[in-house]
Amino acid sequence: MGATQTAQQFTSKQVDQLCINTIRTLSMDAVQQANSGHPGTPMALAPLVYTLWNRVMRFDPQDPIWPNRDRFVLSNGHASMLLWSVLHLSQTMAVNADYEILGQPSVTIEDIRRFRQLGSKAPGHPEYHLVSGVEATTGPLGQGVATSVGMAIAQKWLAARYNRPGFPIFDYKMYTVCGDGCLMEGVSSEAASLAAHLNLDNLCWIYDNNHITIEGNTRITFTEDVATRFLGYGWNLLRVADANDTDRVENAFEVFRQTKGRPTLIILDSHIGYGSPHKHDTAAAHGEPLGEEEIRLTKRFYGWPEDAKFLVPDGVYQYFGAGMGERGAKARQEWLKLLEGYKGAFPTLASEIDQMQRRELPAGWDRNLPVFPADPKGIAGRDASGKVLNVLAQNIPWFIGGSADLGPSNRTLLTYEGAGDLEPDSPGGKNMHFGIREHSMAAIVNGLSLSKLRAFGASFFIFSDYARPAMRLSAIMELPTLFVFTHDAMGDGEDGPSHQPVEQLASWRAVPGLVTLRPADANEVVEAYRYVMQLRHKPAVLALSRQPLPTFDRSKYASAAGVARGAYVLADAAGGNLEVILIASGSEVSLVVSAHEALIAEGIRSRVVSMPSWDIFEDQTQNYRDSVLPPTVKARLAVEEASTFGWERYVGDSGRVIGMKTFGASAPLRELQRKFGFEPDRVVAVAQELLGRR
């Protein structure tokens, strides 16, 4: 079949093949033009993605964010040209950050010509925050499949809360394409196990079984029986022996839709770089451009004009429009009509859906947040957090989350009447139990957030390292996710250095777009939540204490509302003429307050700055920052039970830092504080040294 003929001249099968080969040749040409990328997988999976998008998925290109659309996640994100091709050929519309449809294509042919170039809407991997029609940022292998589990959980939760007889407001499906690399990564095992436990029959992973990774054939590393592995998890297993057999592919999707009580894995046998004379050559077909000569030979094999570049034959756009375009538009219009009836019958629930989809918060979302009285014995950060979470979850219907098997210790359990556990037979519960799966927990929280729920995940701060890859993607995607970490320093003393975070604070502060907060007392915990809950495009980390921290008397010290500015003057010498500034976060703030009182008694005019968040403080005006840390005061001392890395920006060359330069040790907390110098007397002594008075 020649590509120069119009689609109307062919049978349906021939037009299908024309569209498939358009995806393939666009992918080859884009990678060749960029001299960078992976053409092999898009060539092999073009029949699959074409069948899924043009025959199966409910997706309206004119409104790519309508809430009941099916979701597509490309977990093997290096094959991004698959996605750019179908988004372009379907003429999917662009949407801005305020959820307004802009009336222009999400991906143009010029974007594809400029694949992987600066400013192109066809970057090297799918980018959620840059390109409409992308449901999740992928690239690090395994992230897409794990994130899709969060999306599937979200659909089940939304259906449980909002669907009513005759009103299936949320009944969409998740389709996720993955490869050998995704299934090798441990996060996919964590996610697959939980997906089966939760009976996520709305979730379909399609495994591109092509036996190729960067280093060569998978026989050198990956010889497990994938089918048996997923049967062991409890998944439904399907196999399509030929990735080019679109009828069998479509039938497999139909079986998935009919399967109840368990997720589905479709094992799709493919040949990477289908049609290429060297289709089994990894270097030529997977990790590098094919080269001009091989592209010509491959196009000849397809019956394509050999010298044509970025060719979209007549009728291809129209065929996508007549397929997914018409089907998606019809599904969306039917849903909008259903929603109108729903608004009349259930106006309160309909209002919730609208607010949730816009990432807004309901009126009174922060009512009844606790105010903690002054108490020298105080309360642990984790305990204050638990009280706040229970209020927020009652005020915000779509606020859900949980811990990686540490709910009782993290204090994240929602204990109010009706909260419930999210389990297979109660998908509308608000308490999530992720199991000991920190990495997939973070990816699942991303999936929940991508579905517009307000979601949190929790663990010990030291185990944030296990969640790091997905949390980094949360920042890249600009999602308002929340990660609650307790046991933030050496308060877990006897468990020793393996459980005592040292470098974690500095490492999270280094992540662009991630707000990291370490509150000093119970009221700072409240204000930290008040701040992060209003974020719409930034994730946040809370680092909370295990041990009780004194609750400051706010009639004596400054209001905890200063948390919203990242750092604030908590205590000051009367009358000005400041001599030394003591800066701290979290549990060390009460320590420096004690030192401050001792210094004042000695006639040394000191100031205490509580600095729960570097990120927020850096966003303040220079005038405000200078008012907190006057440039003329060079004697500055920072105190934190964590790495000293980075504190030089606030203490300067003339200042000092009392912090950790080694790992911790196994001992009771007070012994550790004595050993590492976290005591008021040590702070006083260093302050005196800075002033030349010792």
C-alpha positions in Angstrom: 0.0 0.0 0.0 1.5 3.3 -1.0 1.4 6.2 1.5 0.9 8.7 -1.3 -2.6 7.4 -1.9 -5.5 8.8 0.2 -6.9 6.8 3.1 -10.4 6.8 1.4 -9.1 4.5 -1.3 -8.3 1.7 1.1 -10.1 -0.9 3.3 -10.3 -0.3 7.0 -7.4 -2.7 7.6 -5.3 -0.8 5.1 -6.1 2.5 6.7 -5.2 1.1 10.1 -1.8 0.1 8.6 -1.4 3.5 7.1 -1.9 5.2 10.5 0.4 2.7 12.2 3.2 3.3 9.7 2.6 7.1 10.1 3.4 6.7 13.8 6.5 4.6 12.9 7.9 6.9 10.3 7.3 10.1 12.4 9.2 8.3 15.1 12.1 7.4 12.9 12.3 10.8 11.3 12.1 12.6 14.6 14.9 10.6 16.2 17.1 10.9 13.1 16.6 14.7 13.0 17.4 15.0 16.7 20.3 12.6 16.3 19.1 11.4 19.7 16.5 9.0 21.0 15.0 5.6 20.7 13.2 4.6 17.5 13.0 0.9 18.0 10.2 0.7 20.6 7.9 3.2 18.9 8.3 1.2 15.7 7.4 -2.1 17.4 4.6 -0.7 19.6 2.9 1.5 17.0 0.2 -1.1 16.3 -0.6 -1.4 20.0 -0.8 2.3 20.7 -2.8 3.0 17.6 -5.3 0.2 18.5 -5.6 1.4 22.1 -6.1 5.1 21.2 -8.1 4.8 18.1 -10.3 1.8 18.9 -10.4 1.4 22.7 -9.7 4.3 24.9 -12.4 6.9 25.9 -10.4 10.1 25.4 -11.7 13.2 23.8 -8.8 15.2 22.1 -10.9 18.3 22.3 -10.9 18.1 26.1 -8.0 16.0 27.3 -8.7 16.7 31.0 -12.4 15.7 31.3 -12.6 13.8 34.6 -14.0 10.5 33.3 -11.5 9.9 30.5 -9.4 6.7 30.3 -5.8 7.3 31.3 -2.7 6.2 29.3 0.7 6.1 30.9 3.8 5.3 28.9 6.1 3.9 31.6 8.9 3.1 29.2 9.1 6.8 28.5 12.1 6.6 26.2 9.5 5.6 23.6 8.0 9.1 23.9 7.6 9.5 20.1 4.7 7.0 20.4 2.9 9.6 22.6 3.9 12.6 20.6 2.7 10.9 17.4 -0.8 10.0 18.7 -1.3 13.3 20.5 -0.4 15.1 17.2 -2.4 12.8 14.9 -5.5 13.0 17.2 -5.1 16.8 17.3 -5.3 16.8 21.1 -5.8 20.3 22.4 -3.5 22.2 24.8 -4.7 23.1 28.3 -3.1 25.7 30.6 -2.3 25.6 34.3 -5.8 27.0 35.1 -7.4 24.1 33.2 -8.5 26.3 30.3 -8.6 24.7 26.8 -6.5 27.0 24.6 -7.8 26.1 21.2 -4.4 25.0 19.8 -2.8 21.6 19.4 -0.9 20.2 22.3 1.8 18.8 19.9 2.3 20.2 16.5 4.2 18.7 13.6 6.8 21.4 14.2 7.2 20.1 17.7 7.9 16.7 16.3 10.4 18.1 13.8 12.1 19.6 16.8 11.9 16.4 19.0 14.2 16.7 22.0 15.0 20.3 21.3 14.7 23.3 23.6 11.1 24.6 23.7 9.6 21.7 21.8 6.4 20.1 23.1 7.9 16.8 22.1 10.7 16.4 24.8 12.8 13.2 25.2 10.4 11.7 27.8 6.7 12.4 28.6 6.4 15.5 30.8 3.1 16.0 32.6 3.5 19.7 33.4 4.6 20.6 29.9 2.4 18.8 27.4 -1.4 18.3 27.6 -2.4 14.7 27.1 0.5 13.4 29.1 -1.0 11.8 32.3 2.3 11.4 34.2 5.9 12.3 33.8 7.9 9.1 33.1 11.4 8.2 32.2 13.0 6.5 35.3 11.8 3.0 34.6 9.1 1.6 36.8 7.7 5.0 37.8 4.9 4.9 35.3 3.5 1.5 36.3 3.7 2.4 40.0 2.1 5.8 39.4 -0.7 4.1 37.4 -1.6 2.0 40.5 -2.2 5.3 42.3 -4.5 6.4 39.5 -6.4 3.1 39.7 -6.8 3.4 43.4 -8.1 7.0 42.9 -10.7 5.9 40.4 -12.0 3.2 42.9 -12.1 5.8 45.7 -13.8 8.4 43.5 -16.4 5.9 42.4 -17.0 4.8 46.0 -17.6 8.3 47.2 -19.4 9.9 44.3 -21.1 7.3 42.1 -24.8 6.7 42.8 -27.3 4.3 41.2 -27.8 5.5 37.7 -24.9 8.0 38.0 -21.6 6.2 37.2 -19.7 9.5 37.3 -16.3 7.8 37.7 -15.8 4.5 35.8 -12.7 5.0 33.7 -9.8 2.6 33.1 -6.0 2.9 33.3 -3.8 1.6 30.5 0.0 1.5 31.1 2.7 0.4 28.6 5.9 -0.9 30.1 9.0 -2.9 29.1 11.6 -5.2 30.5 13.3 -2.4 32.4 10.1 -1.4 34.2 9.6 -4.9 35.4 13.2 -5.3 36.5 13.0 -2.2 38.7 11.9 -3.1 42.2 9.2 -0.4 42.4 7.1 -2.3 39.9 7.1 -5.3 42.2 6.0 -3.2 45.1 3.2 -1.6 43.1 2.0 -4.8 41.4 1.7 -6.6 44.7 -0.4 -3.9 46.2 -2.5 -3.6 43.0 -3.4 -7.2 43.3 -4.2 -7.0 47.0 -6.6 -4.1 46.3 -8.3 -6.0 43.4 -7.7 -3.1 40.9 -9.6 -4.5 38.0 -9.6 -1.1 36.4 -5.8 -1.4 35.8 -4.2 -2.9 32.7 -0.4 -3.1 32.2 0.8 -4.0 28.7 4.3 -5.5 28.9 6.3 -5.1 25.7 8.1 -8.4 25.8 10.9 -7.7 23.2 13.9 -9.2 25.1 16.0 -6.2 24.6 17.6 -3.7 27.0 20.5 -1.3 26.5 23.2 -3.9 27.2 21.7 -6.5 24.8 19.4 -9.5 25.0 17.6 -9.9 28.4 19.0 -13.4 28.7 22.1 -11.9 30.3 20.0 -10.5 33.3 16.3 -11.2 33.1 15.3 -14.8 32.7 12.5 -15.0 35.3 9.0 -16.3 34.3 7.1 -13.0 34.3 3.8 -14.7 33.7 4.2 -16.9 36.7 5.4 -14.0 38.8 2.2 -12.0 38.1 0.0 -15.0 38.6 1.6 -15.3 42.0 0.7 -11.7 42.7 -2.9 -12.5 41.7 -3.1 -10.7 38.4 -5.1 -11.8 35.4 -2.7 -12.9 32.6 -3.2 -12.5 28.9 -0.8 -13.0 26.0 -0.7 -11.6 22.5 2.0 -13.5 20.5 2.2 -10.9 17.7 2.3 -7.2 18.5 1.2 -6.5 14.9 -2.1 -8.4 15.2 -4.4 -5.5 16.0 -7.5 -7.7 16.2 -5.9 -9.8 18.9 -4.7 -6.8 20.7 -8.2 -5.3 20.7 -9.6 -8.5 21.9 -7.2 -8.6 24.8 -8.4 -5.2 25.9 -12.0 -6.4 25.7 -11.1 -9.3 28.0 -9.5 -6.9 30.4 -12.6 -4.8 30.5 -14.7 -7.8 31.3 -12.4 -9.1 34.1 -13.5 -8.4 37.6 -11.6 -8.5 40.9 -8.0 -8.3 39.7 -5.7 -6.2 37.5 -4.6 -7.5 34.1 -1.2 -7.9 32.6 -1.1 -8.3 28.8 2.2 -9.8 27.7 2.8 -8.5 24.2 5.5 -10.3 22.1 7.2 -7.7 19.9 10.3 -7.3 17.8 12.1 -4.0 18.5 12.5 -1.8 15.4 9.9 -3.8 13.4 10.6 -3.4 9.7 14.2 -2.4 10.1 16.7 -4.5 8.3 18.6 -4.7 11.6 15.6 -4.9 13.9 17.4 -7.0 16.5 20.4 -4.7 16.6 20.1 -2.9 19.9 22.5 0.0 19.0 20.7 0.6 15.7 17.1 0.2 16.7 16.8 1.0 20.4 19.4 3.5 21.7 20.4 5.5 18.7 19.0 6.9 15.4 18.7 4.3 12.6 20.7 6.3 10.1 19.5 7.6 6.7 20.2 4.5 4.7 18.4 2.2 7.1 15.5 4.6 7.3 15.1 4.5 3.5 15.2 0.7 3.5 12.7 0.5 6.3 10.3 3.0 4.6 10.6 0.9 1.4 9.5 -2.2 3.5 6.5 -0.2 4.7 5.7 0.9 1.1 6.5 4.5 2.1 8.1 7.3 0.0 11.7 6.7 0.9 12.8 10.3 0.9 9.7 11.8 2.5 10.3 13.4 6.0 7.6 13.8 8.7 4.9 12.7 6.2 1.3 12.5 7.4 -0.6 11.1 4.4 -4.0 12.5 3.4 -6.8 11.1 5.5 -4.8 10.1 8.6 -5.9 13.0 10.7 -9.5 12.4 9.6 -9.3 8.7 10.5 -8.1 9.5 14.0 -11.0 12.1 14.2 -13.5 9.5 13.0 -12.1 7.0 15.5 -11.1 8.2 18.9 -12.3 11.8 18.1 -15.9 10.9 17.6 -16.0 8.1 20.2 -14.3 10.4 22.8 -16.5 13.4 22.0 -19.6 11.2 22.3 -18.5 9.7 25.6 -17.7 13.1 27.0 -21.0 14.6 25.9 -22.9 11.7 27.5 -20.9 12.2 30.7 -21.6 15.9 30.8 -25.3 15.2 30.4 -25.1 12.7 33.2 -23.3 15.2 35.3 -26.1 17.8 34.8 -28.6 15.3 36.2 -26.2 14.5 39.0 -25.9 18.2 40.0 -29.6 18.3 40.4 -29.8 15.2 42.5 -26.6 15.5 44.5 -25.6 19.2 44.4 -23.2 19.0 47.4 -21.3 16.1 45.9 -21.2 17.8 42.5 -19.7 20.9 44.1 -17.0 18.7 45.7 -16.1 17.2 42.3 -15.8 20.7 40.8 -13.6 22.0 43.5 -11.4 18.9 43.5 -10.9 19.0 39.8 -9.7 22.6 40.1 -7.4 21.8 43.0 -9.3 24.1 45.3 -10.1 23.6 48.9 -13.6 23.6 50.4 -14.9 26.5 52.5 -13.8 26.1 56.1 -11.1 23.6 55.2 -9.0 24.8 58.2 -11.7 25.2 60.7 -11.1 23.6 64.1 -7.4 23.2 63.6 -6.0 22.8 67.1 -4.3 25.6 69.1 -1.8 24.1 71.6 -1.4 25.8 75.0 2.0 26.6 76.3 3.6 23.6 77.9 7.2 23.1 78.9 6.9 19.4 78.6 5.2 19.8 75.2 4.1 17.3 72.6 5.9 15.4 69.9 5.7 16.8 66.3 4.2 13.5 65.2 1.5 13.7 67.8 0.5 17.2 66.8 0.6 16.1 63.2 -1.8 13.3 63.9 -4.3 15.7 65.5 -4.1 18.0 62.5 -4.5 15.2 60.0 -7.7 14.1 61.6 -9.1 17.6 61.4 -8.1 18.1 57.8 -9.4 14.7 56.7 -12.8 15.6 58.1 -12.9 19.1 56.5 -11.6 18.1 53.1 -13.5 15.1 51.8 -10.9 14.2 49.1 -7.9 14.3 51.5 -6.6 10.7 52.0 -3.3 9.0 52.7 -1.4 6.7 55.0 1.9 5.2 56.0 4.3 2.6 54.8 3.3 0.2 57.6 4.1 2.8 60.3 0.7 4.4 60.9 0.7 4.0 64.7 4.3 5.3 64.9 3.9 8.1 62.4 0.5 9.0 64.0 -1.1 9.2 60.5 -4.0 6.9 61.3 -7.3 8.7 60.9 -9.3 7.7 63.9 -12.5 9.7 63.6 -15.8 7.9 63.1 -16.3 7.0 59.5 -12.7 7.4 58.3 -12.4 3.7 57.4 -9.6 1.7 55.9 -9.0 1.6 52.1 -9.2 -2.1 51.4 -10.6 -4.3 48.6 -14.1 -4.3 50.1 -14.0 -0.7 51.2 -12.3 1.3 48.4 -13.7 4.6 49.8 -11.8 4.4 53.1 -9.5 7.2 54.0 -6.7 5.3 55.7 -4.3 3.9 53.2 -2.0 1.0 54.1 0.9 0.9 51.7 2.8 -1.9 53.4 6.5 -1.7 53.6 6.8 -0.2 50.2 8.1 3.3 50.5 9.1 3.7 46.8 5.8 2.7 45.4 4.0 4.6 48.2 5.4 7.8 46.9 4.6 6.9 43.3 1.1 6.0 44.3 0.7 9.3 46.1 1.7 10.9 42.8 -1.0 8.9 41.0 -3.6 9.9 43.5 -2.6 13.6 43.1 -2.6 13.3 39.3 -6.2 12.2 39.8 -6.9 15.4 41.7 -7.1 13.9 45.2 -5.1 15.6 48.0 -2.9 12.7 49.1 -0.2 12.1 51.6 2.3 9.3 52.3 4.3 8.8 55.5 7.3 7.0 56.9 10.4 7.6 59.0 12.5 10.4 57.7 15.5 8.1 57.1 13.4 6.0 54.7 12.6 9.0 52.6 15.6 7.8 50.6 13.6 4.8 49.6 10.9 7.1 48.2 13.2 9.7 46.7 12.8 8.9 42.9 9.1 9.3 43.0 9.2 12.3 45.2 11.6 14.0 42.8 9.1 13.3 40.0 6.4 14.9 42.1 8.4 18.1 42.2 9.1 17.9 38.4 5.4 17.4 37.8 4.5 20.3 40.2 2.0 18.2 42.1 0.6 19.3 45.5 1.6 16.0 47.2 2.4 15.8 50.9 5.1 13.6 52.5 5.0 13.3 56.3 8.2 12.0 57.8 8.7 11.5 61.5 11.7 10.5 63.6 13.4 13.5 62.0 16.8 13.5 63.9 18.3 11.6 66.8 15.1 11.1 68.7 15.2 7.5 67.7 18.4 7.2 69.6 18.7 3.6 70.6 18.1 2.4 67.0 21.4 3.8 66.0 22.8 5.5 62.9 20.9 3.4 60.4 17.7 5.1 61.7 19.1 8.6 62.4 18.8 10.9 59.4 21.8 13.2 58.9 22.0 14.2 55.3 18.3 14.0 54.4 17.3 17.5 55.3 20.1 19.0 53.1 19.2 16.7 50.3 15.5 17.6 50.3 16.2 21.3 50.6 18.3 20.8 47.4 15.3 19.6 45.3 13.9 22.5 43.2 10.2 23.2 43.7 9.9 21.0 46.8 8.9 22.8 50.1 10.7 21.2 53.1 9.5 22.2 56.6 10.8 21.2 60.0 8.5 22.7 62.6 9.8 23.6 66.1 6.7 22.9 68.2 3.1 21.8 68.0 1.8 25.2 66.8 4.4 25.4 64.1 3.2 21.9 63.0 -0.3 23.4 62.6 1.0 26.4 60.7 3.1 24.1 58.5 0.0 22.2 57.4 -1.9 25.4 57.0 0.8 26.6 54.5 1.3 23.4 52.5 -2.4 22.6 52.1 -2.8 25.8 50.1 -0.1 24.8 47.6 -1.5 23.9 44.2 1.7 23.2 42.2 4.3 22.3 44.7 4.9 19.1 46.8 5.9 19.4 50.4 7.9 17.4 53.0 7.2 17.7 56.7 10.0 16.5 59.0 8.6 15.9 62.5 10.0 14.9 65.8 9.4 11.6 67.6 10.1 13.1 71.1 8.0 15.7 72.8 9.1 19.3 72.1 8.2 22.2 74.5 5.2 24.2 73.2 6.2 27.9 73.3 4.2 30.5 75.2 3.2 32.6 72.2 2.3 35.5 74.5 6.0 35.7 75.3 7.4 34.5 71.9 6.3 35.4 68.4 3.3 33.9 66.7 3.7 30.6 64.9 2.1 32.2 61.9 5.7 33.2 61.0 6.0 29.7 59.6 4.3 31.0 56.4 7.4 33.1 55.8 9.9 30.3 56.2 11.8 31.9 59.1 10.8 34.5 61.7 12.1 36.2 64.8 10.9 34.0 67.6 12.7 35.8 70.5 14.7 39.0 70.6 16.7 41.2 72.9 14.8 44.2 74.1 15.8 47.6 72.7 17.8 46.6 69.7 21.6 46.7 69.3 21.6 43.1 68.4 24.9 41.2 68.9 24.4 37.6 68.0 21.7 35.6 66.0 20.9 32.0 66.9 19.2 30.1 64.1 17.6 26.6 64.4 14.8 24.4 63.1 12.7 21.7 64.6 13.7 20.2 68.0 16.8 22.5 68.3 14.7 25.7 68.4 13.9 25.0 72.1 17.5 24.4 72.7 18.6 27.7 71.3 15.8 29.5 73.2 17.3 28.2 76.4 20.7 29.4 75.3 19.2 32.8 74.3 17.7 33.2 77.8 21.2 32.4 79.3 22.9 34.9 77.0 20.4 37.6 77.8 21.0 37.0 81.5 24.7 37.5 80.8 24.0 40.8 79.1 24.5 39.5 75.6 21.9 40.8 73.2 20.8 37.7 71.2 18.0 36.9 68.8 16.4 33.5 68.1 15.3 32.8 64.5 13.1 29.8 64.0 13.7 28.6 60.4 11.4 25.8 59.6 11.8 26.2 55.8 14.7 27.5 53.8 12.6 27.2 50.6 9.8 29.5 51.9 12.3 31.9 53.4 14.1 32.2 50.1 10.9 33.3 48.4 10.4 36.3 50.7 11.5 39.8 49.8 15.0 40.9 50.4 13.7 43.4 52.9 12.0 40.8 55.0 15.0 38.5 54.9 17.3 41.3 56.0 14.9 42.1 58.8 15.2 38.6 60.1 18.9 38.2 59.5 20.3 41.8 59.5 23.4 41.9 57.3 25.3 44.0 59.8 25.2 41.2 62.4 28.0 38.9 61.5 27.9 36.8 64.7 25.5 34.0 63.7 25.2 30.5 65.0 23.0 27.8 63.4 22.1 24.6 65.3 20.6 21.5 63.7 20.8 17.8 64.4 21.7 17.2 60.7 24.4 17.8 58.2 25.9 21.3 58.4 25.9 21.4 54.6 24.3 24.6 53.2 24.1 26.5 56.5 27.0 28.7 55.4 24.5 30.7 53.3 22.9 32.0 56.5 25.8 32.1 59.0 28.3 33.5 56.6 32.1 33.2 56.8 32.1 34.7 60.3 29.5 32.3 61.7 29.4 28.8 63.1 27.2 25.7 62.8 26.6 23.1 65.5 25.5 20.1 63.4 26.4 16.6 62.4 29.7 15.9 60.5 29.5 12.1 61.2 26.7 9.6 61.4 25.0 9.2 64.8 25.3 6.4 67.4 23.1 4.0 69.4 22.3 5.5 72.8 19.5 7.3 74.6 18.7 10.8 73.1 20.2 12.8 76.0 23.5 11.0 75.7 23.6 11.6 72.0 22.9 15.3 72.5 25.7 15.5 75.0 28.1 13.6 72.7 27.4 15.7 69.7 27.1 19.1 71.4 23.4 19.8 71.2 23.0 21.4 74.6 22.3 25.0 75.7 25.7 25.3 77.4 27.5 24.4 74.2 25.4 27.0 72.2 26.2 29.7 74.8 29.9 28.8 74.7 30.0 29.0 70.9 28.1 32.3 70.9 30.5 33.8 73.3 33.4 32.6 71.2 31.9 34.3 68.2 31.8 37.6 70.2 35.3 37.1 71.5 34.2 36.7 75.0 35.8 33.4 75.8 
